[in-house]
């Protein structure tokens, strides 16, 4: 089933030492054959950790069926079925419908997420039968040989069998920000990612045995955890549960005493008092709103890997943007190569005539062959300059975001060997060098500038001490690269500005170049770009750093750790921060941001830590996500006002009835009718309607600010009308109940009319339809009998209408006051 372990050096050429003591496949470049893969799959040595972007069908059914609300309502439903009649059990049908609708909506969202997850998943490059193939992470088996390059996410644990300046960032596992150089025989862990160099490793632990398997699974889970909205609703439900038990006990005792021990009637009245206390549709509508949001965004090729991201991005007040790949397109074009002199005697002729320019083109072409995983800048050079004949690469150093240069030792067709560096001019040259002025001039035009320089120091020495590069580099040419601004970027940035969201551009490029791009986009603060190398240290001067980051908009020459520090600085000032990025240098900041947004074409590492992935690489999708989040939050807050108003007036009515020792005025069917027409049905439409209000914190506080006075007014008005009717009808409980129903419905409808604002034609139609439906119940004999509701005479009903109007006007005054308070806050 398995073969003898081949040592690291057997895989590279000469056998001297072992990697793990376990069996590994043939050499790098060969990999396992089909029979070996099948044997390992049969033995269970496959990376079978579920990689899902959604809950399974069973989890969806259980999550929607077995809830606290369903448990409470289910018990009351069974009790009513025992004592009858059936029309008092109508609320059970509402719960069943809610559960079915919730399951259907989430299954729709699941299908959308699963389809998008397949497009956006990490697919490692694995050697099989001598061919390098792209596989799903779940298809990897133990002893597979996986190739690595910059940006690749390590999906399973393994041992390095080949390394070409391979550097791995393990900060997501260890918290250590500095990349770790990996040599053959070293261990690599799942959850880390490559920041520079190339290599290969043989997998040793797969599936649930891998170090970060559980972390990876949880990061992909369809969840509502850490949602302020969800947590607020859970808090409300918890306190409702505390109220229901004592209220139920008090009601059953009082109704037994009033109804001369008639247990069935006492139970019906008790259930009638308890059912409306439970905001049964609130959780459902929250789930539906999120699920519908996922489907809508999915149609725009936006993968929401964690549902709270929809809500979170709607709460964001600061967006940190990486320039390359976000504001500009990932692809670039070489504008030209401009020779420069070193400024030293004897070098005046090294760069200036046509022959030298042709020589520089050959050098750039040869450098392109030294990089197995070129970044966008190097790819532009490769596209412009073909590899020269007769040149060879003796040694190479891949580009690193930390040191901001790459290099190679090249032997030309004449046998001359030299080391060349390609990177940021202000990193490779000492301050004040004449070439830097030219680089700044090009950068000020929005162009990216790289310096091509000869180097007198061996590459391995420079890799060990990158700060030695300025003293070792002799400039040869400035390579000027044009960046293409995304056509959708200006409109997207205007949207954020209009919505009160601050934009910060944080880039590793030259600050002048970043500022020029920002000016082209009319970004505020673009005239004053900041070189991040001059920013205060995050550990020694955190407050000074926070001041600088808050006060400025455009930052250049920002290192990976600095991006993380800047995000933390903004968060320390109370900002909710979203970070966009596509490269490995963005991963640390993406991980720490409140909301991380990655491009679909970005590195697997950046996609792996992001909550939102823009699969179409279209920056203009972000406003859709913000708008969807605001729709969800704003609409759930609207309907929560209605549901909590019902909870408040139900609880207060129960307390007043117990204290007054009178029959509870409603049967379950009455409150099912009123709740459905004034809350349940309208809330379903309101929860899915457009809404552009900016999200705010303190969800529970704002909802209770409306629900408590509205519920109290409804309870007082209803009980006042009920007491009035008891004096008019002389213990005709059905007539008294009908007057109480009329009053409660009118006040609840008034609350609905307030919450439905601002009015549109369909919202007016919605409120009018609910009023019409209640009028039909009051006038159709069959419905009167079914719901046991019929108005008698005119005095009591008209008085009830007057009481309801007085309550409605009072509510209007309170609402106007509350709106002023919210605006002031």
C-alpha positions in Angstrom: 0.0 0.0 0.0 2.9 2.4 0.8 6.4 2.6 -0.3 9.8 3.1 1.4 10.4 6.7 2.7 12.7 8.6 0.4 14.9 11.1 2.1 14.9 14.8 1.5 18.1 14.6 -0.5 16.9 11.6 -2.5 14.1 13.8 -3.6 16.6 16.5 -4.4 19.5 14.4 -5.6 21.6 12.7 -2.8 20.3 10.6 0.1 21.5 11.7 3.5 18.5 12.4 5.9 14.9 11.5 6.6 11.9 13.8 6.7 9.4 12.2 9.0 10.0 8.5 9.3 6.8 7.8 7.4 6.3 6.7 3.8 6.4 9.4 1.1 5.9 9.3 -2.6 8.4 9.4 -5.4 10.4 12.5 -6.1 9.1 16.0 -6.6 7.9 16.2 -10.2 6.4 12.7 -10.1 4.0 12.4 -7.2 1.6 9.5 -6.4 0.2 7.4 -9.1 -3.5 6.5 -9.4 -3.1 3.2 -7.5 -1.3 4.9 -4.6 -4.0 7.6 -4.3 -6.8 5.0 -4.4 -5.1 3.0 -1.6 -4.8 6.0 0.6 -8.4 7.0 0.0 -9.5 3.5 0.9 -7.4 3.7 4.1 -9.0 7.0 5.0 -5.8 9.0 4.6 -7.6 11.8 2.7 -8.2 15.4 3.6 -11.9 14.8 4.3 -12.5 17.8 6.6 -15.8 19.3 5.4 -15.1 22.5 3.6 -18.6 24.0 3.5 -19.8 27.6 3.1 -23.2 26.6 4.5 -24.9 24.4 7.0 -26.0 20.9 5.9 -29.7 20.3 5.1 -30.1 18.5 8.5 -28.5 21.4 10.4 -30.8 23.8 8.6 -33.9 21.8 9.5 -32.8 21.4 13.1 -31.9 25.1 13.5 -35.3 26.2 12.2 -37.4 23.6 13.9 -35.8 23.1 17.4 -35.8 26.7 18.7 -36.7 28.2 22.0 -39.7 30.0 20.4 -41.0 26.8 18.8 -40.6 25.0 22.1 -42.7 27.5 24.0 -45.4 27.9 21.2 -45.4 24.1 20.7 -46.3 23.4 24.3 -49.1 26.0 24.3 -50.3 24.6 21.0 -50.6 21.1 22.4 -52.4 22.4 25.4 -55.0 24.2 23.2 -55.5 21.1 21.1 -56.4 19.2 24.2 -58.9 21.8 25.5 -60.1 23.1 22.1 -61.7 24.6 20.1 -59.5 24.3 17.0 -59.7 28.0 16.0 -57.8 28.9 19.2 -54.9 26.8 17.9 -54.4 28.9 14.8 -51.2 30.2 16.1 -49.7 26.8 15.7 -50.2 27.0 12.0 -48.3 30.3 12.0 -45.3 28.7 13.6 -45.4 25.8 11.2 -45.5 28.2 8.2 -42.7 30.3 9.7 -40.5 27.2 10.1 -41.2 25.9 6.6 -40.5 29.3 5.0 -37.3 29.7 7.1 -36.0 26.3 5.9 -36.9 27.0 2.2 -35.1 30.4 2.3 -32.0 29.0 4.0 -31.8 26.1 1.6 -31.9 28.6 -1.3 -29.1 30.5 0.4 -27.1 27.3 0.9 -27.3 26.4 -2.7 -26.1 29.8 -3.7 -23.2 29.7 -1.2 -22.1 26.2 -2.2 -22.0 27.1 -5.9 -20.0 30.2 -5.2 -17.7 28.4 -2.7 -16.6 26.0 -5.5 -15.6 28.9 -7.6 -13.7 30.6 -4.8 -12.1 27.7 -3.0 -8.4 27.2 -2.6 -7.1 24.6 -5.1 -3.5 23.4 -4.4 -1.2 22.3 -7.2 -0.4 18.6 -6.7 1.9 16.2 -8.5 0.0 13.1 -9.7 1.5 10.6 -12.2 4.2 13.1 -13.1 1.7 15.8 -14.0 1.0 19.0 -11.9 -2.7 19.2 -11.5 -5.0 21.6 -9.6 -7.2 19.7 -7.0 -9.7 20.6 -4.5 -8.3 20.6 -1.0 -10.6 17.7 0.0 -8.9 15.5 -2.7 -5.4 15.8 -1.2 -4.2 12.5 0.4 -1.3 11.8 2.7 2.1 11.7 0.9 0.9 13.9 -1.9 3.6 16.4 -3.2 2.2 20.0 -3.3 3.9 22.9 -5.0 4.0 26.2 -3.3 4.4 29.8 -4.5 3.8 33.3 -3.2 0.2 33.7 -1.9 -0.5 30.0 -1.7 -2.4 28.8 1.3 -1.0 25.7 2.9 -4.1 23.4 3.2 -2.6 20.4 5.1 0.5 19.7 7.3 3.6 18.5 5.7 7.4 18.4 5.4 9.3 20.6 3.0 11.1 18.6 0.2 12.2 21.5 -1.9 12.8 25.2 -1.3 13.9 28.2 -3.3 14.0 31.0 -0.8 10.7 29.8 0.6 9.2 32.1 3.3 6.1 31.1 5.1 3.9 33.4 7.3 2.6 31.5 10.3 1.2 34.5 12.1 -2.4 33.2 11.9 -1.2 30.2 13.9 1.5 31.5 16.2 0.9 35.3 16.3 4.5 35.9 15.1 4.5 38.4 12.3 7.9 37.7 10.8 8.0 35.2 7.9 9.8 31.9 8.6 12.4 30.7 6.1 11.7 27.0 5.2 14.4 24.6 4.2 14.0 20.9 3.2 13.1 18.9 6.2 11.2 21.7 7.9 7.6 21.4 8.9 4.8 23.5 7.3 1.4 23.8 9.0 -2.1 24.1 7.6 -3.4 27.6 8.1 -0.1 29.3 7.1 0.7 30.8 3.7 3.6 31.6 1.5 4.9 35.2 1.3 7.9 34.7 -0.9 9.8 32.1 -2.8 8.7 28.7 -4.1 9.0 25.1 -2.9 7.2 21.9 -2.4 6.2 19.7 0.5 5.0 16.2 1.1 1.8 16.0 3.1 2.1 14.2 6.5 -1.2 14.9 8.3 -4.5 15.4 6.4 -8.2 15.7 7.4 -9.0 16.2 11.0 -5.4 15.3 12.0 -4.1 18.6 10.4 -3.2 21.3 12.8 -5.7 24.0 11.6 -8.4 21.7 10.2 -11.0 22.7 12.7 -10.1 26.4 12.3 -10.5 26.1 8.5 -13.8 24.4 8.9 -15.2 27.0 11.3 -14.0 29.9 9.1 -16.1 28.7 6.2 -19.3 28.0 8.3 -22.6 29.7 7.4 -23.3 31.3 10.7 -25.0 34.2 12.4 -22.5 34.2 15.3 -21.1 37.6 16.5 -23.9 39.5 14.9 -25.1 42.4 17.0 -28.5 42.0 15.4 -28.7 38.3 16.3 -27.3 38.9 19.8 -29.8 41.6 20.4 -32.7 39.4 19.4 -31.4 36.6 21.6 -31.2 38.9 24.5 -34.8 39.9 24.0 -36.0 36.3 23.7 -34.1 35.4 26.9 -36.0 38.1 28.9 -39.3 37.1 27.3 -38.8 33.6 28.5 -38.2 34.9 32.0 -41.5 36.8 31.9 -43.7 34.0 30.4 -43.4 31.5 33.2 -44.5 33.7 36.1 -47.1 35.4 33.8 -48.5 32.0 32.8 -48.8 30.9 36.5 -50.4 34.2 37.5 -52.9 34.1 34.6 -54.0 30.5 35.1 -54.7 31.1 38.8 -56.6 34.4 38.3 -58.7 33.0 35.4 -59.6 29.9 37.4 -60.8 32.1 40.3 -62.8 34.4 37.9 -64.3 31.5 35.9 -65.4 29.5 38.9 -62.9 26.7 38.4 -63.6 26.3 34.6 -60.2 24.9 33.7 -60.6 24.7 29.9 -61.7 28.3 29.8 -59.0 29.4 32.1 -56.4 27.6 30.0 -57.7 29.3 26.8 -57.5 32.7 28.4 -54.0 32.0 29.8 -52.8 30.8 26.4 -54.4 33.9 24.8 -52.3 36.0 27.2 -49.0 34.2 26.7 -48.9 33.5 22.9 -48.6 37.2 21.8 -45.7 37.7 24.3 -43.5 35.6 22.1 -42.1 37.5 19.1 -42.4 34.3 17.0 -41.8 35.9 13.6 -38.8 38.0 14.6 -36.1 35.3 14.4 -37.7 33.9 11.3 -37.6 37.2 9.5 -34.0 37.8 10.6 -33.0 34.5 9.1 -35.0 35.2 5.9 -33.5 38.7 5.5 -30.0 37.3 5.8 -30.7 34.4 3.5 -32.3 36.6 0.8 -29.3 38.9 1.1 -26.9 36.0 0.4 -28.9 35.0 -2.7 -29.0 38.6 -4.0 -25.3 39.1 -3.5 -24.6 35.7 -4.9 -26.2 36.8 -8.2 -23.5 39.5 -8.3 -20.7 37.0 -7.8 -20.1 38.0 -4.2 -19.4 35.1 -1.9 -20.3 35.8 1.7 -18.3 33.4 3.7 -19.7 34.6 7.1 -23.2 36.0 7.2 -22.5 38.7 9.8 -20.3 40.3 7.2 -23.4 41.6 5.5 -24.5 43.3 8.7 -20.9 44.2 9.6 -20.1 46.0 6.4 -23.3 48.0 6.8 -22.0 49.3 10.1 -18.5 50.2 8.7 -17.5 53.8 8.9 -13.9 53.4 7.6 -12.8 51.4 4.5 -9.1 50.7 4.0 -8.3 50.1 0.4 -5.2 48.5 -1.1 -4.4 50.4 -4.3 -3.2 47.6 -6.6 -5.9 45.2 -7.5 -8.6 47.3 -5.8 -8.4 50.9 -7.2 -6.2 49.8 -10.1 -6.4 46.7 -12.1 -4.1 43.8 -11.3 -2.6 43.8 -14.8 -0.1 46.4 -15.8 2.0 47.6 -18.8 5.6 48.7 -19.0 5.6 52.4 -20.0 9.4 52.4 -20.6 12.9 51.8 -19.3 14.9 54.9 -18.5 18.7 54.3 -18.0 20.4 56.1 -15.2 24.0 56.4 -14.1 25.4 55.5 -10.7 26.9 59.0 -10.4 30.3 57.4 -9.9 33.4 57.9 -12.2 33.7 55.4 -14.9 30.1 54.5 -15.0 28.9 57.3 -17.3 28.8 55.0 -20.3 27.0 52.2 -18.6 23.6 53.5 -19.4 22.8 55.9 -22.2 23.3 54.5 -25.7 21.0 52.2 -27.7 23.3 49.2 -27.1 23.0 49.7 -23.3 19.2 49.9 -23.6 19.2 46.6 -25.5 21.4 45.2 -22.8 18.9 46.3 -20.1 16.1 44.7 -22.0 18.0 41.4 -22.0 18.6 41.7 -18.2 14.9 42.3 -17.6 14.0 39.4 -19.8 16.4 37.1 -17.9 15.0 38.3 -14.5 11.6 37.3 -15.7 12.7 33.7 -16.1 14.1 33.7 -12.5 10.6 34.2 -10.9 8.4 31.1 -11.0 5.4 33.0 -9.5 5.7 36.6 -10.8 3.6 39.4 -9.3 1.8 41.9 -11.4 4.8 44.2 -12.0 7.1 41.3 -13.0 4.4 39.9 -15.2 4.3 43.2 -17.1 8.0 43.0 -17.6 7.8 39.4 -18.8 5.1 40.4 -21.2 7.2 43.2 -22.6 10.7 41.6 -22.6 11.2 38.0 -23.8 13.8 35.8 -22.3 17.2 36.2 -24.0 19.0 33.3 -25.5 22.0 31.9 -23.8 21.4 33.4 -20.4 21.1 31.3 -17.3 20.0 31.9 -13.7 22.6 30.9 -11.1 20.6 32.1 -8.0 17.5 34.0 -7.3 15.6 35.8 -4.5 11.8 36.2 -5.1 10.0 39.4 -4.3 9.1 40.0 -0.7 6.6 42.6 0.5 8.8 43.1 3.6 12.1 43.9 1.8 10.4 45.3 -1.4 12.8 43.9 -3.9 13.7 40.7 -5.8 16.9 39.7 -7.4 18.9 37.1 -9.4 22.4 36.2 -10.2 22.6 35.9 -14.0 25.2 34.6 -16.4 24.9 36.2 -19.9 25.7 34.6 -23.3 29.2 35.8 -23.0 29.8 34.0 -19.7 29.8 37.2 -17.6 28.0 36.7 -14.2 26.4 39.5 -12.3 23.8 39.9 -9.6 20.8 42.2 -10.3 18.2 43.6 -8.1 14.7 44.9 -9.0 12.7 46.8 -6.5 11.6 50.1 -4.9 14.1 52.9 -5.7 13.8 54.5 -2.3 14.6 51.2 -0.6 17.5 50.2 -2.8 19.1 53.6 -3.0 20.4 55.9 -0.1 18.5 59.1 0.6 19.5 62.0 -1.7 20.5 59.9 -4.7 19.8 61.8 -7.9 17.8 58.8 -9.4 15.3 59.2 -6.6 14.2 62.6 -7.9 13.4 61.1 -11.3 11.6 58.2 -9.6 9.5 60.7 -7.6 8.7 62.7 -10.8 7.3 59.5 -12.5 5.5 58.5 -9.3 3.9 61.9 -9.1 2.2 61.1 -12.4 0.6 58.0 -10.9 3.2 55.6 -12.5 4.8 52.7 -10.6 8.6 52.9 -10.7 11.0 50.1 -10.1 14.8 50.4 -10.0 17.0 47.9 -11.9 20.4 47.8 -10.2 23.6 45.9 -10.3 24.7 44.4 -7.0 28.1 43.8 -5.6 27.0 41.7 -2.7 25.9 38.0 -3.0 22.2 37.4 -2.8 22.4 35.1 0.2 24.1 37.9 2.2 21.5 40.4 1.2 18.7 37.9 2.2 20.3 37.6 5.6 20.6 41.4 5.9 18.2 43.2 3.6 19.1 46.6 5.0 22.5 46.2 3.3 20.9 46.6 -0.1 21.2 50.4 -0.5 25.0 50.3 -0.1 25.4 47.4 -2.5 23.1 48.6 -5.4 24.4 50.5 -8.4 21.5 51.9 -10.3 21.2 51.0 -14.0 17.6 52.0 -15.0 14.2 53.0 -13.8 11.5 50.7 -15.0 8.3 52.7 -15.3 5.0 50.8 -15.2 1.5 52.1 -16.0 -1.3 51.1 -13.8 -4.9 51.0 -15.1 -7.5 52.6 -12.8 -10.6 50.5 -12.5 -13.4 52.3 -14.4 -15.8 51.6 -11.6 -13.5 53.0 -8.8 -14.6 56.7 -9.0 -18.3 55.9 -8.7 -17.7 53.5 -5.9 -15.6 56.0 -3.9 -18.3 58.6 -4.4 -20.8 56.2 -3.0 -18.8 55.7 0.2 -18.3 59.5 0.5 -22.0 60.1 0.1 -22.7 57.5 2.8 -20.4 59.1 5.3 -17.8 56.3 5.1 -14.2 57.4 5.3 -11.8 55.9 2.8 -8.1 55.2 3.5 -5.7 54.1 0.8 -3.0 51.9 2.3 -0.4 50.7 -0.3 3.1 49.3 -0.4 3.8 51.6 -3.4 5.6 54.9 -3.4 3.5 57.5 -1.6 3.7 60.0 -4.5 2.5 57.4 -6.9 -0.4 56.4 -4.6 -1.3 60.1 -4.2 -1.3 60.6 -7.9 -3.7 57.7 -8.4 -5.9 59.1 -5.5 -6.0 62.5 -7.1 -7.2 61.0 -10.3 -10.1 59.6 -8.3 -10.8 62.9 -6.5 -10.1 61.4 -3.1 -10.0 63.8 -0.2 -6.4 64.2 1.2 -4.8 63.0 -2.0 -2.6 66.1 -2.1 -0.9 65.1 1.1 0.3 61.4 0.7 2.1 60.1 3.7 5.2 57.9 3.6 4.4 55.2 6.2 8.1 54.7 7.0 7.9 58.0 8.9 4.8 57.0 11.0 5.1 56.6 14.8 5.8 53.1 16.1 2.7 51.2 17.0 4.2 49.8 20.2 6.0 52.9 21.5 3.5 55.6 20.3 0.1 54.1 19.7 -1.8 57.3 20.3 0.4 59.3 17.9 0.0 56.6 15.2 -3.8 56.7 15.7 -3.8 60.5 15.3 -1.8 60.3 12.0 -4.0 57.5 10.6 -7.2 59.4 11.5 -6.0 62.7 10.1 -4.6 61.4 6.8 -6.1 59.5 3.8 -3.3 58.3 1.5 -0.4 56.2 2.7 2.5 54.7 0.7 5.3 52.3 1.5 3.2 50.6 4.1 4.6 47.2 5.2 2.4 44.2 6.0 2.8 44.6 9.8 2.2 48.4 9.5 -1.1 47.7 7.7 -2.2 45.6 10.6 -1.1 48.3 13.1 -3.0 51.0 11.1 -6.2 48.9 11.2 -5.7 48.5 15.0 -5.1 52.2 15.4 -8.4 53.0 13.7 -10.2 50.4 15.8 -8.7 51.9 19.0 -10.6 55.2 18.1 -13.9 53.4 17.9 -14.0 53.0 14.1 -15.5 49.9 12.5 -13.0 49.1 9.8 -13.3 47.2 6.6 -10.1 46.2 4.7 -9.9 45.2 1.1 -6.9 43.4 -0.4 -5.7 40.7 -2.7 -2.1 39.9 -1.9 -0.2 38.1 0.9 0.9 41.5 2.2 -2.7 42.3 3.0 -3.5 39.1 5.0 -2.5 40.3 8.5 -4.6 43.5 8.1 -7.5 41.5 6.6 -7.4 39.1 9.5 -7.6 41.9 12.1 -10.1 44.1 10.3 -13.8 44.1 11.4 -14.7 43.1 7.9 -12.2 41.6 5.4 -13.0 41.8 1.6 -10.8 39.9 -0.8 -10.7 39.8 -4.6 -11.5 36.5 -6.3 -8.3 36.7 -8.3 -6.2 37.4 -5.2 -4.0 35.0 -3.3 -5.6 32.0 -1.7 -4.3 33.3 1.7 -6.2 36.6 1.3 -9.4 34.7 0.2 -9.0 32.3 3.1 -9.2 35.0 5.8 -11.8 37.2 4.2 -15.5 37.2 5.2 -16.5 38.5 1.7 -14.9 37.5 -1.6 -15.6 39.4 -4.8 -15.4 36.6 -7.2 -15.7 38.9 -10.2 -12.9 41.1 -8.9 -15.3 44.0 -9.3 -14.7 46.7 -6.6 -18.1 48.2 -7.5 -19.8 45.2 -5.9 -19.0 46.6 -2.4 -21.8 49.3 -2.4 -24.2 46.4 -3.1 -22.9 44.6 0.0 -23.2 47.8 2.1 -26.7 48.4 0.7 -27.8 44.8 1.4 -26.5 45.0 4.9 -28.3 48.3 5.5 -31.5 46.8 4.1 -31.2 43.8 6.4 -30.4 45.8 9.6 -32.9 48.6 8.9 -35.8 46.3 8.0 -35.2 44.0 10.9 -35.2 47.0 13.2 -38.5 48.1 11.7 -40.2 44.8 12.2 -38.6 44.3 15.7 -40.4 47.5 16.7 -43.7 45.8 15.8 -43.0 42.5 17.4 -41.7 44.0 20.6 -44.6 46.3 20.8 -46.8 43.2 20.8 -44.7 41.6 23.5 -45.0 44.7 25.7 -48.7 45.2 25.4 -49.3 41.5 26.0 -47.2 41.4 29.1 -48.8 44.6 30.5 -52.3 43.4 29.7 -51.6 40.1 31.6 -50.3 42.1 34.6 -53.3 44.5 34.6 -55.8 41.6 34.2 -54.3 39.7 37.1 -54.3 42.8 39.4 -57.8 43.8 38.4 -59.1 40.3 38.8 -61.2 40.4 35.6 -61.5 37.8 32.7 -58.7 38.1 30.2 -60.3 39.9 27.3 -58.9 37.8 24.5 -58.9 34.2 23.3 -55.9 32.9 21.3 -57.8 33.3 18.0 -58.3 37.0 18.7 -54.6 37.8 19.1 -53.7 35.5 16.2 -55.9 37.6 14.0 -54.7 41.0 15.3 -51.1 39.9 15.3 -51.2 38.5 11.8 -52.8 41.6 10.3 -50.9 44.3 12.3 -47.5 42.6 12.5 -47.0 39.2 11.0 -48.1 39.7 7.4 -46.9 43.4 7.1 -43.5 42.5 8.7 -42.8 39.9 6.0 -43.1 42.5 3.3 -41.3 45.2 5.3 -38.4 42.9 6.1 -37.5 42.4 2.4 -38.1 46.0 1.2 -35.4 48.4 0.1 -33.8 50.4 2.9 -30.8 52.8 2.7 -30.7 54.0 6.3 -27.2 53.9 7.8 -26.7 51.1 10.4 -26.2 52.2 14.0 -25.3 50.4 17.1 -27.5 49.7 20.2 -30.1 47.8 18.4 -32.0 46.7 21.5 -32.0 50.1 23.1 -33.5 51.8 20.0 -36.2 49.1 19.5 -37.2 49.3 23.2 -37.3 53.1 22.9 -40.3 52.7 20.6 -41.8 49.4 21.7 -42.2 50.2 25.4 -44.3 53.4 25.0 -46.2 52.0 22.0 -46.9 48.8 23.9 -47.9 50.6 27.0 -50.3 52.9 25.1 -51.8 49.9 23.4 -52.3 48.1 26.7 -53.8 51.1 28.5 -56.1 52.0 25.6 -57.2 48.4 25.2 -57.9 47.8 28.9 -59.7 51.2 29.2 -62.0 50.3 26.3 -62.5 46.8 27.8 -63.5 48.3 31.2 -65.9 50.8 29.4 -67.5 47.9 27.5 -67.9 45.9 30.7 -70.0 48.8 32.0 -72.0 49.0 28.8 -72.7 45.3 28.1 -73.2 44.0 31.6 -71.0 40.9 31.5 -71.5 40.1 27.8 -67.9 38.8 27.5 -68.1 38.3 23.7 -69.2 41.9 23.1 -66.6 43.2 25.6 -63.9 41.2 23.9 -65.0 42.5 20.5 -64.6 46.1 21.7 -61.2 45.3 23.1 -60.1 43.7 19.8 -61.2 46.7 17.9 -59.2 49.1 20.1 -56.1 46.9 20.1 -56.2 46.5 16.4 -56.6 50.2 15.7 -53.6 51.1 18.0 -51.5 48.3 16.5 -52.4 49.5 13.0 -51.4 53.0 13.9 -48.0 51.7 15.1 -47.7 49.9 11.8 -48.5 53.1 9.9 -45.7 54.9 11.8 -43.1 52.1 11.3 -44.0 51.8 7.6 -42.8 55.4 6.9 -41.6 56.9 4.6 -44.7 56.0 2.6 -44.6 54.5 -0.9 -47.6 53.3 -2.9 -47.1 49.7 -1.8 -46.7 50.6 1.9 -49.9 52.6 1.8 -51.6 49.7 0.0 -50.2 47.3 2.6 -51.6 49.2 5.6 -54.9 49.7 3.8 -55.2 46.0 3.0 -54.7 45.0 6.6 -57.4 47.5 7.7 -59.7 46.2 5.0 -59.1 42.6 6.0 -60.0 43.3 9.6 -63.2 45.1 8.5 -64.1 42.0 6.5 -63.8 39.9 9.6 -66.1 42.3 11.5 -68.8 42.2 8.8 -68.9 38.6 7.4 -71.1 36.4 9.6 -69.0 33.3 9.1 -65.8 35.1 10.1 -67.6 36.7 13.0 -68.6 33.3 14.3 -65.2 31.7 13.6 -63.2 34.4 15.4 -66.0 34.9 18.0 -65.9 38.7 17.4 -69.0 40.9 16.8 -69.6 44.5 17.6 -72.8 45.2 19.4 -74.5 48.6 19.1 -72.6 51.9 18.3 -71.9 53.6 21.6 -69.1 51.2 22.9 -67.5 50.7 19.4 -67.4 54.5 18.7 -66.0 55.1 22.2 -63.4 52.5 21.5 -62.4 54.2 18.3 -62.1 57.5 20.1 -59.8 55.9 22.7 -57.7 54.3 20.0 -57.4 57.6 18.2 -56.3 59.3 21.4 -53.7 56.6 21.9 -52.5 57.0 18.3 -52.1 60.8 18.5 -50.2 60.4 21.8 -48.0 57.8 20.0 -47.4 60.2 17.1 -46.2 62.9 19.6 -43.9 60.4 21.4 -42.6 59.2 18.0 -41.8 62.7 16.9 -39.9 63.3 20.2 -38.0 60.0 19.8 -37.0 60.8 16.3 -35.5 64.1 17.4 -33.6 62.3 20.2 -32.2 59.8 17.7 -31.2 62.6 15.3 -29.5 64.5 18.2 -27.6 61.3 19.2 
